[in-house]
Amino acid sequence: QVQLVESGGGLVQAGGSLRLSCAASGSIFSINVMGWYRQAPGKQRDLVATITSGGSTNYADSVKGRFTISRDNAKNTVTLQMNSLKPEDTAVYYCNADRNGLGYIWDFYWGQGTQVTVSS
C-alpha cells in the first residue's frame, strides 16, 4: 500500500509561484500514473495534471503553460511547480496514485491534501 503526503501549500500573491511536493511511503516505480487534483470550496475535485512512469504528462486546460508536474522515482516523490498563480487556483490540492493508469477512481490512492490560497 502506498501512502501519500503533500506539502508546500500556503498563501501567495497573484502572479506568484508555489511548488507542491508529494512524498510516498512506498515505491512509486511500479505506479503507472501519478497526478495532482484540486478541490475548491463547494466544487468537485478536478484533475490538474498527471504523469506516467515514462514521463508523459497531461494537464488541465486551465493550467497549461503555468503548471509543471514531475516525478522522481528514485526519491519516491512527485512535484507540481505552479507559476503565474491566479485567485481561481485557490483550492485544496491532492496527490494521487493510479497504479493501473486506467483512470478508475476506485483504484486511486489519495494524500490528505494541502491548501493553496492565491490572493488578488
C-alpha positions as CSV (number, residue, x, y, z in Angstrom):
1,Q,0.0,0.0,0.0
2,V,1.2,3.5,-0.9
3,Q,0.7,6.4,1.5
4,L,1.0,9.9,0.1
5,V,1.8,13.1,2.0
6,E,1.6,16.5,0.4
7,S,3.5,19.6,1.4
8,G,4.3,23.1,0.1
9,G,0.9,24.8,0.1
10,G,0.4,28.2,1.5
11,L,-0.7,31.8,0.8
12,V,0.8,33.5,-2.2
13,Q,0.0,36.7,-4.2
14,A,-1.5,36.5,-7.6
15,G,1.3,36.1,-10.2
16,G,3.5,34.3,-7.7
17,S,4.7,30.7,-7.6
18,L,4.5,27.7,-5.3
19,R,5.9,24.2,-5.5
20,L,4.0,21.3,-4.1
21,S,5.6,18.1,-3.2
22,C,4.1,14.6,-2.6
23,A,6.2,12.1,-0.7
24,A,5.2,8.4,-1.0
25,S,5.9,6.0,1.9
26,G,6.4,3.2,-0.7
27,S,8.0,3.0,-4.1
28,I,6.2,4.7,-6.9
29,F,8.3,2.9,-9.5
30,S,5.6,0.5,-10.3
31,I,2.7,3.0,-10.3
32,N,1.9,3.9,-13.9
33,V,0.3,7.3,-13.3
34,M,0.8,9.9,-10.6
35,G,-1.3,13.0,-10.5
36,W,-2.5,16.2,-8.8
37,Y,-6.1,17.1,-8.3
38,R,-7.7,20.1,-6.7
39,Q,-11.0,20.9,-5.0
40,A,-12.3,24.4,-4.3
41,P,-14.9,25.0,-1.6
42,G,-18.3,23.8,-2.9
43,K,-16.8,22.4,-6.0
44,Q,-15.9,18.9,-7.3
45,R,-12.4,17.5,-7.3
46,D,-10.8,18.1,-10.7
47,L,-7.8,16.9,-12.4
48,V,-4.8,19.3,-12.6
49,A,-2.0,17.2,-14.1
50,T,-0.8,13.6,-14.5
51,I,2.5,12.0,-15.3
52,T,3.2,8.4,-16.3
53,S,6.1,6.3,-15.2
54,G,7.7,7.0,-18.6
55,G,7.4,10.8,-18.1
56,S,4.5,11.6,-20.3
57,T,2.4,14.4,-18.9
58,N,-1.2,15.7,-19.2
59,Y,-2.6,19.0,-18.0
60,A,-6.0,20.5,-17.5
61,D,-6.5,23.3,-20.0
62,S,-6.8,25.9,-17.2
63,V,-3.2,25.3,-16.0
64,K,-1.4,24.6,-19.3
65,G,1.7,26.7,-19.7
66,R,1.6,27.7,-16.0
67,F,2.0,24.4,-14.1
68,T,4.6,21.6,-14.5
69,I,4.3,18.1,-13.0
70,S,7.4,15.9,-12.5
71,R,8.3,12.8,-10.7
72,D,11.5,11.2,-9.2
73,N,11.0,7.5,-8.9
74,A,14.3,7.1,-7.0
75,K,13.2,9.5,-4.3
76,N,9.5,8.4,-4.5
77,T,8.3,12.0,-4.9
78,V,6.0,13.9,-7.2
79,T,6.2,17.6,-7.7
80,L,3.8,20.3,-9.0
81,Q,5.5,23.6,-9.9
82,M,2.9,26.3,-10.1
83,N,3.7,29.6,-11.7
84,S,1.6,32.7,-12.6
85,L,-0.9,31.8,-10.0
86,K,-4.4,33.2,-10.1
87,P,-7.1,33.6,-7.4
88,E,-9.1,30.9,-9.2
89,D,-6.3,28.4,-8.5
90,T,-7.2,28.6,-4.8
91,A,-8.1,25.1,-3.7
92,V,-7.0,22.1,-1.7
93,Y,-4.5,20.2,-3.8
94,Y,-4.4,16.4,-3.6
95,C,-1.7,14.0,-4.6
96,N,-3.0,10.9,-6.4
97,A,-1.6,7.5,-7.4
98,D,-3.3,5.3,-10.0
99,R,-1.3,2.1,-10.1
100,N,-3.0,0.7,-13.2
101,G,-3.2,4.1,-15.0
102,L,-6.8,3.3,-16.2
103,G,-8.4,6.3,-14.6
104,Y,-10.7,4.2,-12.3
105,I,-11.3,6.3,-9.2
106,W,-11.8,3.1,-7.1
107,D,-8.2,2.2,-7.7
108,F,-6.9,5.6,-6.6
109,Y,-4.7,6.4,-3.6
110,W,-5.0,9.9,-2.2
111,G,-3.0,12.2,0.0
112,Q,-4.6,14.3,2.8
113,G,-4.4,17.5,0.7
114,T,-2.6,20.8,1.1
115,Q,-4.2,24.2,1.0
116,V,-3.2,26.7,-1.7
117,T,-4.6,30.2,-1.4
118,V,-3.9,32.9,-4.0
119,S,-4.7,36.5,-3.1
120,S,-5.7,39.1,-5.6
